[in-house]
Amino acid sequence: MSAEVETSEGVDEGLDDSMRNNPAAPKEENHIRMADLSELLKEGTKEAHDRAENTQFVKDFLKGNIKKELFKLATTALYFTYSALEEEMDRNKDHPAFTPLYFPTELHRKEALTKDMEYFFGENWEKQVTCSEATQKYVERIHYVGQNEPELLVAHAYTRYMGDLSGGQVLKKVAQRALKLPSTGEGTQFYLFENVDNAQQFKQFYRARMNALDLNLKTKERIVEEANKAFEYNMQIFNELDQAGSVLAKETLEDGLPVHDGKGDVRKCPFYQDKDTLEGSSCPFQTAMALLRKPSLQFILAASVALAAGLFAWYYM
């Protein structure tokens, strides 16, 4: 901050009256500053960022209004997204338009997401999940960019990793509280950046690296356009998750069996693979039977029947 002030004052002292009174001078200086890629991305994606934050899925998540089955589907979407992104980042790690932003140790999420998938689905999780339609479109776009326009890959890295570093800890706590996940991190490894000591400082460092990329203004504008596309792909996934939530459980049992409310065909869920994937999500009768198998509920039911019988007998005495 102090260096910026000193530079500004030095430039002003060196100007003659004609330059100092020239209204175009500060505009040109602002244009140079705004040409920084990080600033262009921040301003150019602000509207898309706000729209993404206001999707129903994100608002519900931040309120802690999310069920485990839906969180598992969201984790699945993240797994396929980051698998594609990090595959293309590895492919382009020596490309001059991306090399300065290649931080696999600090940022890569696939390994952490693999742990989360194993926690939620078990050891054979890869046979239980499938890539949804909206996620597949996002994955295909990432692969296209990485293989054909690698200078645009920074748009997808920026959109994902900067957001993860910004809100990761908040979302982790929300998920742990809402889903009663272990405080030791099982199920929320995605949000843990073990090799980033200070998220704020790392983001500043990452933005500085972005600004140092040797890119012309036209390429920077294309990157901003691609970042807006990335936000759009993410919003499509959020909307798809909302759709999944409308046909999946409204309530989730402690063992993870979803309760289908009868308002839609569970097979139409975009993440539905086969009957084994969402076992128990067929009808309220099956759910009721599953509940009645629980010893604690059997005791409560028996006590309730006994109480009702006693009241009934008392009424006719």
MINUFI-640829 format. One record per atom (N, C-alpha, C): residue number from 0; atom name; x negated, y negated, z. Coordinates in steps of 0.05 Angstrom, whole numbers, always signed. Layout:
# residues N
   segu   tise       xx       yy       zz
    NUM     CA        X        Y        Z
...
This chain:
# residues 317
   segu   tise       xx       yy       zz
      0      N      -17      +24       +0
      0     CA       +0       +0       +0
      0      C      -17      -25       +0
      1      N      -38      -26      +17
      1     CA      -55      -49      +19
      1      C      -70      -54       -8
      2      N      -78      -32      -21
      2     CA      -93      -35      -46
      2      C      -75      -47      -68
      3      N      -49      -40      -68
      3     CA      -31      -52      -87
      3      C      -28      -82      -83
      4      N      -26      -90      -58
      4     CA      -23     -118      -52
      4      C      -47     -134      -61
      5      N      -71     -123      -55
      5     CA      -96     -137      -63
      5      C      -98     -140      -93
      6      N      -91     -119     -107
      6     CA      -92     -120     -136
      6      C      -73     -141     -147
      7      N      -49     -142     -136
      7     CA      -29     -161     -145
      7      C      -39     -189     -141
      8      N      -50     -194     -117
      8     CA      -59     -221     -111
      8      C      -82     -229     -129
      9      N     -101     -211     -135
      9     CA     -124     -217     -151
      9      C     -115     -224     -180
     10      N      -96     -210     -190
     10     CA      -86     -216     -217
     10      C      -73     -243     -218
     11      N      -58     -249     -197
     11     CA      -44     -275     -197
     11      C      -63     -298     -196
     12      N      -85     -296     -181
     12     CA     -104     -317     -178
     12      C     -119     -322     -205
     13      N     -121     -301     -221
     13     CA     -136     -303     -246
     13      C     -119     -314     -269
     14      N      -94     -318     -264
     14     CA      -76     -328     -286
     14      C      -76     -358     -287
     15      N      -75     -368     -312
     15     CA      -72     -397     -314
     15      C      -42     -404     -312
     16      N      -36     -430     -312
     16     CA       -8     -438     -308
     16      C      +10     -427     -330
     17      N       +1     -426     -355
     17     CA      +18     -417     -377
     17      C      +25     -388     -373
     18      N       +6     -371     -364
     18     CA      +12     -343     -360
     18      C      +29     -339     -336
     19      N      +23     -355     -315
     19     CA      +38     -352     -290
     19      C      +67     -359     -294
     20      N      +72     -379     -312
     20     CA      +99     -388     -317
     20      C     +113     -372     -339
     21      N      +99     -353     -351
     21     CA     +110     -336     -372
     21      C     +128     -314     -361
     22      N     +154     -316     -365
     22     CA     +172     -296     -353
     22      C     +168     -268     -364
     23      N     +154     -265     -386
     23     CA     +150     -239     -398
     23      C     +129     -223     -383
     24      N     +111     -237     -369
     24     CA      +89     -224     -355
     24      C      +98     -204     -334
     25      N     +115     -212     -315
     25     CA     +124     -192     -295
     25      C     +140     -169     -308
     26      N     +155     -175     -329
     26     CA     +170     -154     -343
     26      C     +152     -133     -355
     27      N     +129     -143     -366
     27     CA     +110     -124     -378
     27      C      +98     -107     -356
     28      N      +91     -120     -333
     28     CA      +79     -105     -311
     28      C      +98      -84     -301
     29      N     +124      -91     -298
     29     CA     +144      -72     -289
     29      C     +147      -49     -309
     30      N     +145      -56     -335
     30     CA     +148      -35     -355
     30      C     +125      -15     -353
     31      N     +101      -25     -348
     31     CA      +78       -7     -344
     31      C      +82      +11     -320
     32      N      +92       -1     -298
     32     CA      +96      +15     -274
     32      C     +118      +35     -279
     33      N     +140      +28     -292
     33     CA     +162      +46     -298
     33      C     +154      +67     -317
     34      N     +132      +64     -332
     34     CA     +123      +84     -351
     34      C     +111     +108     -337
     35      N     +106     +106     -311
     35     CA      +97     +129     -295
     35      C     +118     +151     -298
     36      N     +109     +175     -304
     36     CA     +128     +197     -308
     36      C     +146     +202     -284
     37      N     +134     +201     -260
     37     CA     +150     +206     -236
     37      C     +172     +186     -233
     38      N     +167     +160     -239
     38     CA     +187     +139     -237
     38      C     +208     +143     -259
     39      N     +200     +150     -283
     39     CA     +219     +154     -305
     39      C     +237     +177     -298
     40      N     +226     +198     -286
     40     CA     +243     +221     -279
     40      C     +262     +214     -256
     41      N     +252     +200     -236
     41     CA     +269     +192     -214
     41      C     +293     +176     -223
     42      N     +287     +155     -239
     42     CA     +309     +138     -249
     42      C     +326     +151     -270
     43      N     +313     +166     -287
     43     CA     +327     +178     -310
     43      C     +345     +202     -302
     44      N     +341     +214     -279
     44     CA     +357     +237     -271
     44      C     +374     +231     -247
     45      N     +375     +206     -239
     45     CA     +390     +199     -214
     45      C     +419     +206     -216
     46      N     +432     +200     -239
     46     CA     +460     +206     -242
     46      C     +465     +236     -242
     47      N     +448     +251     -256
     47     CA     +451     +281     -257
     47      C     +446     +292     -229
     48      N     +427     +282     -215
     48     CA     +421     +291     -188
     48      C     +445     +287     -169
     49      N     +458     +263     -171
     49     CA     +481     +258     -155
     49      C     +504     +277     -161
     50      N     +508     +282     -187
     50     CA     +529     +301     -195
     50      C     +524     +329     -184
     51      N     +499     +337     -185
     51     CA     +492     +364     -175
     51      C     +497     +366     -145
     52      N     +490     +345     -131
     52     CA     +494     +345     -102
     52      C     +524     +345      -94
     53      N     +541     +336     -112
     53     CA     +569     +334     -106
     53      C     +586     +357     -118
     54      N     +573     +378     -128
     54     CA     +588     +402     -136
     54      C     +599     +415     -111
     55      N     +621     +429     -114
     55     CA     +634     +440      -90
     55      C     +617     +460      -76
     56      N     +602     +476      -91
     56     CA     +584     +496      -78
     56      C     +564     +482      -60
     57      N     +551     +461      -70
     57     CA     +530     +448      -54
     57      C     +543     +434      -29
     58      N     +566     +421      -33
     58     CA     +578     +408      -10
     58      C     +587     +428      +11
     59      N     +597     +451       +2
     59     CA     +605     +472      +21
     59      C     +580     +483      +36
     60      N     +559     +487      +21
     60     CA     +534     +498      +32
     60      C     +524     +479      +54
     61      N     +523     +454      +48
     61     CA     +512     +434      +67
     61      C     +529     +433      +92
     62      N     +555     +439      +90
     62     CA     +573     +440     +113
     62      C     +572     +466     +128
     63      N     +556     +485     +117
     63     CA     +555     +511     +130
     63      C     +578     +529     +123
     64      N     +593     +521     +103
     64     CA     +617     +536      +94
     64      C     +609     +554      +71
     65      N     +595     +575      +78
     65     CA     +586     +595      +58
     65      C     +586     +622      +70
     66      N     +594     +642      +55
     66     CA     +595     +669      +64
     66      C     +571     +684      +54
     67      N     +564     +705      +68
     67     CA     +540     +720      +61
     67      C     +540     +731      +33
     68      N     +563     +741      +24
     68     CA     +564     +753       -3
     68      C     +558     +732      -24
     69      N     +568     +707      -20
     69     CA     +563     +686      -39
     69      C     +534     +676      -38
     70      N     +523     +676      -14
     70     CA     +495     +668      -10
     70      C     +477     +688      -24
     71      N     +484     +714      -23
     71     CA     +469     +734      -37
     71      C     +469     +730      -67
     72      N     +492     +722      -78
     72     CA     +494     +716     -107
     72      C     +477     +692     -114
     73      N     +477     +672      -97
     73     CA     +461     +648     -102
     73      C     +431     +655     -102
     74      N     +423     +672      -83
     74     CA     +396     +681      -82
     74      C     +388     +697     -107
     75      N     +407     +713     -117
     75     CA     +402     +728     -141
     75      C     +397     +709     -165
     76      N     +413     +688     -167
     76     CA     +410     +668     -188
     76      C     +382     +655     -186
     77      N     +374     +649     -162
     77     CA     +347     +637     -158
     77      C     +325     +656     -166
     78      N     +329     +681     -160
     78     CA     +308     +701     -166
     78      C     +304     +702     -197
     79      N     +325     +704     -212
     79     CA     +321     +705     -241
     79      C     +311     +678     -252
     80      N     +319     +656     -241
     80     CA     +310     +630     -250
     80      C     +280     +627     -245
     81      N     +271     +633     -221
     81     CA     +242     +629     -215
     81      C     +225     +650     -228
     82      N     +235     +673     -233
     82     CA     +220     +693     -247
     82      C     +213     +683     -275
     83      N     +233     +671     -288
     83     CA     +228     +660     -315
     83      C     +210     +636     -314
     84      N     +215     +618     -295
     84     CA     +199     +593     -293
     84      C     +170     +600     -288
     85      N     +165     +617     -269
     85     CA     +137     +623     -262
     85      C     +123     +640     -282
     86      N     +138     +656     -298
     86     CA     +126     +670     -320
     86      C     +116     +650     -341
     87      N     +131     +630     -347
     87     CA     +123     +610     -366
     87      C     +101     +591     -356
     88      N     +102     +586     -330
     88     CA      +80     +570     -318
     88      C      +54     +585     -319
     89      N      +55     +611     -313
     89     CA      +30     +627     -316
     89      C      +20     +628     -345
     90      N      +39     +629     -364
     90     CA      +32     +630     -392
     90      C      +18     +604     -400
     91      N      +26     +582     -388
     91     CA      +17     +555     -397
     91      C       -2     +542     -376
     92      N      -14     +559     -359
     92     CA      -31     +547     -338
     92      C      -55     +533     -349
     93      N      -63     +539     -374
     93     CA      -86     +525     -386
     93      C      -78     +504     -406
     94      N      -52     +499     -409
     94     CA      -43     +479     -427
     94      C      -48     +451     -415
     95      N      -60     +433     -430
     95     CA      -67     +406     -418
     95      C      -43     +391     -407
     96      N      -19     +397     -418
     96     CA       +4     +382     -408
     96      C      +16     +395     -383
     97      N       +3     +417     -374
     97     CA      +14     +429     -350
     97      C       -7     +438     -329
     98      N      -31     +442     -338
     98     CA      -53     +451     -320
     98      C      -54     +435     -294
     99      N      -53     +409     -294
     99     CA      -55     +394     -269
     99      C      -32     +399     -249
    100      N      -11     +412     -259
    100     CA      +13     +417     -242
    100      C      +15     +446     -235
    101      N       -5     +461     -240
    101     CA       -4     +490     -235
    101      C      -13     +496     -207
    102      N       +5     +502     -188
    102     CA       -1     +507     -160
    102      C      +13     +533     -152
    103      N       +4     +556     -162
    103     CA      +18     +581     -155
    103      C      +17     +588     -126
    104      N       -5     +583     -112
    104     CA       -7     +590      -84
    104      C      +12     +573      -67
    105      N      +14     +548      -74
    105     CA      +30     +529      -58
    105      C      +60     +531      -65
    106      N      +67     +535      -90
    106     CA      +95     +531      -98
    106      C     +110     +556     -107
    107      N      +97     +575     -119
    107     CA     +112     +598     -131
    107      C     +131     +611     -111
    108      N     +155     +617     -121
    108     CA     +176     +628     -103
    108      C     +184     +656     -108
    109      N     +175     +668     -130
    109     CA     +185     +695     -137
    109      C     +179     +715     -115
    110      N     +155     +715     -104
    110     CA     +148     +734      -83
    110      C     +166     +731      -59
    111      N     +171     +706      -51
    111     CA     +189     +701      -28
    111      C     +217     +710      -34
    112      N     +226     +705      -58
    112     CA     +254     +713      -66
    112      C     +256     +743      -67
    113      N     +235     +757      -75
    113     CA     +235     +786      -75
    113      C     +240     +797      -46
    114      N     +227     +784      -27
    114     CA     +232     +792       +1
    114      C     +260     +787      +10
    115      N     +272     +765       +1
    115     CA     +300     +759       +8
    115      C     +318     +779       -5
    116      N     +313     +786      -30
    116     CA     +330     +805      -44
    116      C     +329     +833      -30
    117      N     +306     +841      -21
    117     CA     +303     +866       -7
    117      C     +318     +865      +19
    118      N     +317     +842      +32
    118     CA     +332     +839      +58
    118      C     +362     +842      +54
    119      N     +372     +829      +33
    119     CA     +401     +829      +29
    119      C     +412     +854      +15
    120      N     +397     +866       -3
    120     CA     +407     +888      -19
    120      C     +394     +915      -13
    121      N     +371     +915       +1
    121     CA     +358     +940       +6
    121      C     +335     +945      -14
    122      N     +322     +967      -10
    122     CA     +298     +973      -27
    122      C     +305     +977      -56
    123      N     +328     +987      -63
    123     CA     +336     +991      -91
    123      C     +352     +967     -102
    124      N     +345     +943      -93
    124     CA     +361     +920     -100
    124      C     +361     +914     -130
    125      N     +340     +921     -144
    125     CA     +339     +915     -173
    125      C     +360     +930     -189
    126      N     +370     +952     -178
    126     CA     +390     +968     -192
    126      C     +418     +957     -185
    127      N     +420     +940     -165
    127     CA     +446     +930     -156
    127      C     +454     +903     -167
    128      N     +435     +888     -178
    128     CA     +440     +861     -186
    128      C     +438     +857     -216
    129      N     +451     +837     -226
    129     CA     +449     +830     -254
    129      C     +448     +800     -257
    130      N     +437     +791     -279
    130     CA     +435     +762     -284
    130      C     +462     +752     -294
    131      N     +473     +732     -282
    131     CA     +499     +721     -291
    131      C     +497     +706     -317
    132      N     +519     +700     -329
    132     CA     +520     +686     -355
    132      C     +506     +658     -353
    133      N     +514     +643     -333
    133     CA     +502     +616     -331
    133      C     +473     +617     -325
    134      N     +465     +635     -308
    134     CA     +436     +638     -301
    134      C     +420     +647     -326
    135      N     +432     +665     -341
    135     CA     +419     +675     -365
    135      C     +413     +652     -385
    136      N     +432     +634     -388
    136     CA     +428     +611     -406
    136      C     +405     +593     -396
    137      N     +403     +590     -370
    137     CA     +381     +574     -358
    137      C     +355     +588     -363
    138      N     +354     +614     -359
    138     CA     +330     +630     -363
    138      C     +321     +629     -392
    139      N     +340     +631     -410
    139     CA     +333     +630     -439
    139      C     +321     +603     -446
    140      N     +332     +582     -435
    140     CA     +321     +555     -441
    140      C     +293     +552     -430
    141      N     +288     +562     -406
    141     CA     +261     +560     -394
    141      C     +241     +575     -412
    142      N     +248     +599     -421
    142     CA     +230     +615     -438
    142      C     +226     +600     -465
    143      N     +246     +588     -476
    143     CA     +243     +574     -501
    143      C     +223     +551     -497
    144      N     +227     +535     -476
    144     CA     +209     +513     -471
    144      C     +180     +522     -467
    145      N     +177     +542     -451
    145     CA     +150     +552     -445
    145      C     +136     +563     -470
    146      N     +151     +574     -488
    146     CA     +138     +586     -512
    146      C     +137     +568     -536
    147      N     +153     +547     -536
    147     CA     +155     +529     -560
    147      C     +149     +500     -554
    148      N     +155     +490     -531
    148     CA     +151     +462     -524
    148      C     +140     +460     -495
    149      N     +116     +471     -490
    149     CA     +106     +473     -463
    149      C     +101     +446     -449
    150      N     +100     +424     -466
    150     CA      +97     +398     -453
    150      C     +122     +390     -438
    151      N     +144     +404     -443
    151     CA     +169     +398     -429
    151      C     +173     +415     -403
    152      N     +155     +434     -399
    152     CA     +157     +452     -376
    152      C     +157     +437     -349
    153      N     +143     +414     -349
    153     CA     +142     +399     -324
    153      C     +170     +390     -315
    154      N     +188     +386     -334
    154     CA     +215     +378     -327
    154      C     +229     +399     -309
    155      N     +225     +424     -315
    155     CA     +238     +445     -300
    155      C     +223     +450     -273
    156      N     +197     +447     -273
    156     CA     +181     +450     -249
    156      C     +189     +427     -230
    157      N     +190     +403     -240
    157     CA     +197     +379     -224
    157      C     +225     +383     -211
    158      N     +245     +391     -228
    158     CA     +272     +393     -219
    158      C     +275     +413     -196
    159      N     +261     +436     -199
    159     CA     +264     +457     -179
    159      C     +246     +452     -155
    160      N     +220     +450     -158
    160     CA     +202     +450     -135
    160      C     +204     +425     -118
    161      N     +208     +402     -130
    161     CA     +210     +378     -114
    161      C     +236     +378      -97
    162      N     +257     +389     -109
    162     CA     +282     +392      -93
    162      C     +279     +412      -71
    163      N     +265     +434      -76
    163     CA     +260     +455      -56
    163      C     +244     +444      -32
    164      N     +224     +428      -39
    164     CA     +207     +417      -18
    164      C     +222     +396       -2
    165      N     +241     +382      -15
    165     CA     +255     +360       -2
    165      C     +276     +370      +17
    166      N     +292     +389       +8
    166     CA     +315     +398      +25
    166      C     +313     +426      +35
    167      N     +290     +439      +30
    167     CA     +287     +467      +38
    167      C     +292     +473      +67
    168      N     +280     +458      +85
    168     CA     +282     +464     +113
    168      C     +310     +459     +123
    169      N     +324     +439     +113
    169     CA     +351     +434     +121
    169      C     +369     +457     +112
    170      N     +367     +465      +87
    170     CA     +383     +487      +77
    170      C     +377     +513      +92
    171      N     +352     +517      +99
    171     CA     +344     +541     +113
    171      C     +359     +543     +140
    172      N     +359     +520     +155
    172     CA     +373     +520     +180
    172      C     +403     +523     +178
    173      N     +414     +511     +157
    173     CA     +443     +514     +152
    173      C     +450     +543     +147
    174      N     +434     +556     +130
    174     CA     +439     +584     +123
    174      C     +436     +602     +148
    175      N     +415     +598     +164
    175     CA     +411     +614     +188
    175      C     +433     +611     +207
    176      N     +443     +587     +210
    176     CA     +465     +582     +229
    176      C     +492     +593     +219
    177      N     +498     +588     +193
    177     CA     +524     +596     +182
    177      C     +526     +626     +179
    178      N     +504     +639     +171
    178     CA     +504     +668     +165
    178      C     +493     +685     +188
    179      N     +484     +671     +210
    179     CA     +473     +685     +233
    179      C     +449     +702     +224
    180      N     +432     +690     +208
    180     CA     +407     +703     +199
    180      C     +386     +701     +220
    181      N     +366     +719     +220
    181     CA     +345     +718     +240
    181      C     +329     +693     +239
    182      N     +322     +682     +262
    182     CA     +305     +658     +263
    182      C     +277     +664     +254
    183      N     +270     +689     +252
    183     CA     +243     +697     +243
    183      C     +239     +694     +213
    184      N     +261     +687     +198
    184     CA     +258     +681     +170
    184      C     +268     +701     +150
    185      N     +277     +725     +159
    185     CA     +288     +744     +141
    185      C     +313     +733     +127
    186      N     +313     +735     +100
    186     CA     +335     +725      +84
    186      C     +332     +696      +76
    187      N     +312     +682      +87
    187     CA     +308     +654      +80
    187      C     +279     +649      +73
    188      N     +265     +669      +64
    188     CA     +237     +665      +56
    188      C     +233     +645      +33
    189      N     +254     +643      +17
    189     CA     +253     +625       -6
    189      C     +247     +596       +3
    190      N     +258     +588      +26
    190     CA     +255     +561      +35
    190      C     +230     +556      +51
    191      N     +213     +576      +54
    191     CA     +189     +573      +70
    191      C     +165     +571      +52
    192      N     +152     +547      +52
    192     CA     +128     +542      +37
    192      C     +104     +545      +56
    193      N      +94     +569      +60
    193     CA      +73     +573      +80
    193      C      +47     +559      +74
    194      N      +42     +554      +49
    194     CA      +16     +541      +41
    194      C      +18     +511      +35
    195      N      +40     +499      +44
    195     CA      +44     +470      +42
    195      C      +46     +460      +71
    196      N      +26     +447      +81
    196     CA      +26     +438     +108
    196      C      +44     +414     +113
    197      N      +44     +396      +93
    197     CA      +60     +372      +95
    197      C      +75     +368      +69
    198      N     +101     +373      +69
    198     CA     +116     +372      +44
    198      C     +116     +344      +31
    199      N     +118     +323      +48
    199     CA     +119     +296      +37
    199      C      +93     +289      +24
    200      N      +71     +295      +36
    200     CA      +45     +289      +24
    200      C      +40     +305       -1
    201      N      +49     +330       -1
    201     CA      +45     +346      -25
    201      C      +62     +335      -48
    202      N      +86     +326      -43
    202     CA     +103     +314      -64
    202      C      +89     +290      -76
    203      N      +78     +273      -59
    203     CA      +63     +249      -68
    203      C      +40     +257      -86
    204      N      +25     +278      -77
    204     CA       +3     +288      -93
    204      C      +12     +299     -120
    205      N      +34     +313     -119
    205     CA      +45     +325     -144
    205      C      +54     +303     -163
    206      N      +67     +283     -153
    206     CA      +75     +260     -170
    206      C      +51     +246     -182
    207      N      +30     +243     -166
    207     CA       +6     +230     -176
    207      C       -6     +246     -199
    208      N       -5     +272     -197
    208     CA      -15     +290     -218
    208      C       +3     +287     -243
    209      N      +29     +285     -239
    209     CA      +47     +280     -262
    209      C      +41     +254     -276
    210      N      +36     +234     -261
    210     CA      +31     +207     -273
    210      C       +4     +207     -288
    211      N      -14     +225     -280
    211     CA      -40     +225     -293
    211      C      -41     +242     -319
    212      N      -18     +255     -325
    212     CA      -17     +270     -350
    212      C      -20     +252     -374
    213      N      -35     +260     -394
    213     CA      -40     +244     -418
    213      C      -18     +248     -437
    214      N       +4     +233     -433
    214     CA      +28     +236     -449
    214      C      +37     +208     -459
    215      N      +46     +208     -484
    215     CA      +56     +182     -494
    215      C      +85     +178     -484
    216      N      +95     +154     -488
    216     CA     +121     +147     -477
    216      C     +143     +164     -489
    217      N     +141     +171     -515
    217     CA     +162     +187     -527
    217      C     +163     +215     -514
    218      N     +140     +226     -508
    218     CA     +140     +253     -495
    218      C     +151     +251     -467
    219      N     +145     +229     -453
    219     CA     +156     +226     -426
    219      C     +186     +224     -428
    220      N     +197     +210     -448
    220     CA     +226     +207     -450
    220      C     +238     +235     -456
    221      N     +224     +251     -472
    221     CA     +234     +278     -477
    221      C     +234     +295     -452
    222      N     +215     +291     -435
    222     CA     +213     +305     -409
    222      C     +237     +297     -391
    223      N     +243     +272     -391
    223     CA     +267     +262     -376
    223      C     +292     +275     -386
    224      N     +295     +276     -412
    224     CA     +318     +288     -425
    224      C     +320     +318     -417
    225      N     +297     +331     -417
    225     CA     +296     +360     -410
    225      C     +303     +364     -381
    226      N     +295     +346     -364
    226     CA     +301     +347     -335
    226      C     +331     +345     -331
    227      N     +344     +327     -346
    227     CA     +373     +325     -344
    227      C     +387     +351     -353
    228      N     +375     +364     -373
    228     CA     +386     +390     -382
    228      C     +383     +410     -359
    229      N     +360     +409     -345
    229     CA     +355     +428     -323
    229      C     +376     +424     -301
    230      N     +382     +399     -295
    230     CA     +403     +393     -275
    230      C     +430     +404     -285
    231      N     +436     +402     -311
    231     CA     +461     +412     -322
    231      C     +462     +442     -320
    232      N     +440     +456     -325
    232     CA     +440     +485     -322
    232      C     +445     +493     -293
    233      N     +433     +478     -275
    233     CA     +437     +484     -247
    233      C     +466     +479     -239
    234      N     +478     +458     -249
    234     CA     +506     +453     -243
    234      C     +525     +475     -254
    235      N     +518     +486     -277
    235     CA     +533     +508     -288
    235      C     +532     +532     -270
    236      N     +509     +537     -259
    236     CA     +506     +559     -240
    236      C     +522     +554     -215
    237      N     +521     +529     -204
    237     CA     +537     +522     -181
    237      C     +567     +527     -186
    238      N     +576     +518     -210
    238     CA     +604     +521     -217
    238      C     +611     +551     -219
    239      N     +593     +566     -229
    239     CA     +597     +595     -232
    239      C     +599     +608     -204
    240      N     +583     +598     -186
    240     CA     +585     +608     -158
    240      C     +611     +601     -145
    241      N     +622     +577     -152
    241     CA     +648     +570     -142
    241      C     +669     +589     -153
    242      N     +666     +596     -178
    242     CA     +685     +616     -190
    242      C     +682     +643     -176
    243      N     +657     +651     -170
    243     CA     +653     +676     -156
    243      C     +666     +675     -129
    244      N     +664     +652     -115
    244     CA     +675     +649      -89
    244      C     +705     +652      -89
    245      N     +718     +644     -111
    245     CA     +747     +645     -112
    245      C     +758     +673     -116
    246      N     +741     +691     -125
    246     CA     +750     +719     -129
    246      C     +737     +738     -110
    247      N     +718     +728      -95
    247     CA     +705     +745      -74
    247      C     +719     +740      -47
    248      N     +706     +749      -27
    248     CA     +717     +748       +0
    248      C     +722     +720      +10
    249      N     +745     +716      +23
    249     CA     +750     +691      +38
    249      C     +739     +693      +66
    250      N     +737     +717      +75
    250     CA     +725     +723     +100
    250      C     +705     +746      +96
    251      N     +683     +746     +111
    251     CA     +663     +767     +109
    251      C     +660     +781     +135
    252      N     +661     +808     +134
    252     CA     +659     +824     +158
    252      C     +629     +824     +167
    253      N     +625     +831     +191
    253     CA     +598     +831     +202
    253      C     +579     +849     +186
    254      N     +590     +871     +175
    254     CA     +572     +889     +160
    254      C     +570     +881     +131
    255      N     +582     +858     +123
    255     CA     +578     +847      +96
    255      C     +599     +855      +76
    256      N     +620     +871      +85
    256     CA     +640     +879      +66
    256      C     +659     +856      +61
    257      N     +663     +848      +35
    257     CA     +680     +825      +29
    257      C     +709     +833      +30
    258      N     +726     +813      +36
    258     CA     +755     +817      +36
    258      C     +766     +803      +12
    259      N     +777     +818       -6
    259     CA     +789     +806      -30
    259      C     +817     +796      -23
    260      N     +823     +772      -30
    260     CA     +849     +760      -22
    260      C     +872     +766      -41
    261      N     +867     +780      -62
    261     CA     +888     +787      -81
    261      C     +895     +765     -101
    262      N     +880     +743     -101
    262     CA     +887     +721     -119
    262      C     +872     +722     -145
    263      N     +857     +743     -149
    263     CA     +842     +746     -174
    263      C     +830     +773     -176
    264      N     +822     +780     -200
    264     CA     +809     +806     -205
    264      C     +779     +804     -198
    265      N     +770     +819     -178
    265     CA     +743     +817     -169
    265      C     +723     +824     -192
    266      N     +732     +840     -211
    266     CA     +715     +848     -233
    266      C     +709     +824     -251
    267      N     +724     +803     -249
    267     CA     +719     +779     -266
    267      C     +697     +761     -254
    268      N     +688     +768     -230
    268     CA     +666     +753     -218
    268      C     +642     +754     -237
    269      N     +629     +732     -244
    269     CA     +607     +732     -263
    269      C     +583     +748     -253
    270      N     +581     +754     -227
    270     CA     +559     +769     -217
    270      C     +566     +798     -212
    271      N     +591     +806     -217
    271     CA     +600     +833     -212
    271      C     +587     +853     -231
    272      N     +576     +874     -221
    272     CA     +563     +894     -238
    272      C     +578     +919     -240
    273      N     +584     +932     -217
    273     CA     +600     +956     -217
    273      C     +613     +959     -190
    274      N     +629     +979     -186
    274     CA     +645     +981     -162
    274      C     +627     +986     -137
    275      N     +603     +996     -141
    275     CA     +585    +1001     -119
    275      C     +573     +975     -109
    276      N     +570     +955     -127
    276     CA     +557     +929     -120
    276      C     +573     +914      -99
    277      N     +600     +914     -102
    277     CA     +617     +899      -83
    277      C     +636     +919      -71
    278      N     +626     +940      -60
    278     CA     +642     +961      -48
    278      C     +660     +950      -26
    279      N     +686     +957      -27
    279     CA     +704     +948       -6
    279      C     +719     +923      -14
    280      N     +714     +912      -37
    280     CA     +727     +886      -45
    280      C     +750     +891      -64
    281      N     +766     +912      -59
    281     CA     +787     +919      -77
    281      C     +815     +909      -69
    282      N     +822     +913      -43
    282     CA     +849     +904      -35
    282      C     +849     +900       -5
    283      N     +869     +886       +5
    283     CA     +871     +881      +34
    283      C     +875     +906      +50
    284      N     +889     +926      +38
    284     CA     +894     +951      +53
    284      C     +867     +965      +60
    285      N     +849     +966      +40
    285     CA     +823     +979      +46
    285      C     +808     +964      +67
    286      N     +810     +937      +66
    286     CA     +796     +921      +86
    286      C     +808     +926     +113
    287      N     +835     +927     +115
    287     CA     +847     +932     +141
    287      C     +839     +959     +152
    288      N     +837     +979     +135
    288     CA     +828    +1005     +144
    288      C     +799    +1004     +154
    289      N     +782     +989     +140
    289     CA     +755     +986     +149
    289      C     +753     +972     +177
    290      N     +771     +953     +181
    290     CA     +771     +939     +206
    290      C     +780     +958     +229
    291      N     +800     +975     +223
    291     CA     +811     +992     +243
    291      C     +792    +1014     +251
    292      N     +771    +1019     +235
    292     CA     +751    +1039     +242
    292      C     +731    +1029     +263
    293      N     +732    +1002     +268
    293     CA     +713     +991     +287
    293      C     +723     +997     +316
    294      N     +707    +1009     +333
    294     CA     +715    +1016     +360
    294      C     +725     +992     +376
    295      N     +712     +969     +373
    295     CA     +721     +946     +389
    295      C     +749     +937     +381
    296      N     +755     +939     +355
    296     CA     +782     +930     +346
    296      C     +802     +952     +353
    297      N     +794     +977     +354
    297     CA     +812     +998     +362
    297      C     +820     +994     +391
    298      N     +801     +986     +408
    298     CA     +807     +981     +436
    298      C     +826     +958     +439
    299      N     +821     +936     +423
    299     CA     +838     +912     +425
    299      C     +866     +919     +416
    300      N     +868     +935     +394
    300     CA     +894     +943     +384
    300      C     +909     +960     +404
    301      N     +895     +979     +416
    301     CA     +908     +996     +436
    301      C     +918     +980     +460
    302      N     +901     +961     +469
    302     CA     +909     +944     +491
    302      C     +933     +927     +484
    303      N     +934     +917     +459
    303     CA     +956     +900     +450
    303      C     +982     +917     +449
    304      N     +980     +941     +439
    304     CA    +1004     +959     +438
    304      C    +1014     +965     +466
    305      N     +995     +970     +484
    305     CA    +1003     +976     +512
    305      C    +1017     +952     +524
    306      N    +1006     +928     +519
    306     CA    +1018     +904     +530
    306      C    +1046     +900     +519
    307      N    +1049     +904     +493
    307     CA    +1075     +900     +480
    307      C    +1095     +920     +491
    308      N    +1086     +945     +495
    308     CA    +1103     +966     +506
    308      C    +1112     +958     +534
    309      N    +1094     +947     +550
    309     CA    +1101     +939     +577
    309      C    +1121     +917     +577
    310      N    +1117     +897     +560
    310     CA    +1137     +875     +558
    310      C    +1164     +885     +549
    311      N    +1163     +903     +530
    311     CA    +1188     +914     +519
    311      C    +1204     +929     +541
    312      N    +1189     +945     +557
    312     CA    +1202     +960     +579
    312      C    +1212     +941     +600
    313      N    +1197     +920     +606
    313     CA    +1205     +900     +626
    313      C    +1231     +886     +617
    314      N    +1233     +881     +591
    314     CA    +1256     +866     +581
    314      C    +1282     +882     +584
    315      N    +1280     +909     +583
    315     CA    +1304     +925     +585
    315      C    +1308     +936     +613
    316      N    +1292     +929     +632
    316     CA    +1296     +938     +660
    316      C    +1320     +924     +672
